[in-house]
Amino acid sequence: MEEILKYIGIYSGITVAITGLVGYIAKRIIEQVLNKDLEKFKTKLESQNQIAKLKFDKEMETYKADLNLISTRQNLLHSNRSQIILELYQKLVELHNSMLDMTARMRLVTGKDQETIETEELERINKTGELGNNFFKFYQFNKIYFTSNICELIQEIQDGLKESHSEYSFRHLWGLPPSEMTYEMAKKANDKVKDEIPKLMEKLEYEFRKSIGVIEENGK
């Protein structure tokens, strides 16, 4: 009986040892498999991250390039618009000054005969007409750069100046003698050029300043 128990004990010990060894080996195998899978996963993840980073960097470069292109175009547009506004405003001021001179109520004519007076009058009328055509043509060619509000103001100024020019030059272009009607027409032209047009020009100047950034949209 003791021999049997001894063998059973030995067998049990061997079984436990074998079981432990198998468990240890299995554990090691599992660890190696897990480590290998983990390394593969890490390698795959790093590769995916690298690909994603390259894609992101490429998209960022494209985005930056697009932003630079937009910025360049906006700067060019702003530069062109500023130059056009400057030229248009100069033409308008020159035209308005010529209109003021043409429609002036008082003029020194001492020592001049009637023919000379009429000749000079026609010269002023023709000069102002040429300046008006130059201003209107330049505006038509470049009106795409202006807001609708600016276009409305310029159109109103243009109509007022054209009307004033027609009213004042009517008698001289048709060779009519002075009359109460032509006097009132000339007076009306002068009043409009001297009083109404400057108010419109002041509004236009304000809009021009906003367009080129001299003042902000809130008026500061």
WOKA-V807407 format. One line per field, one symbol per residue. psi: psi as a letter, one per 30 degrees, with the letter a starting at -180 (. if undefined). burial: + if it has 16 or more other ideal C-beta (glycine too) atoms within 10 Angstrom, else -. A space follows every 50 residues. Layout:
psi->???
burial->???
This chain:
psi->eeeeeeeeeeeeeeeeeeeeeeeeeeeeeeeeeeeeeeeeeeeeeeeeee eeeeeeeeeeeeeeeeeeeeeeeeeeeeeeeeeeeeeeeeeeeeeeeeee eegkekkjgkgkleeeeeeeeeeeeeeeeeeeeeeeeeeefgffflleee eeeeeeeeeeeeeeeeeefeeefghllkleeeeeeeeeeeeeeeeeeeee eeeeeeeeeeeggellfgg.
burial->-------------------------------------------------- ------------------------------++-++--+--++--++-++- -++-----------------+--++--++-++--++-++--+--++---+ --++--++-++--++-+++-++---------+--++--++-+++--+--+ +-++--++-++---------
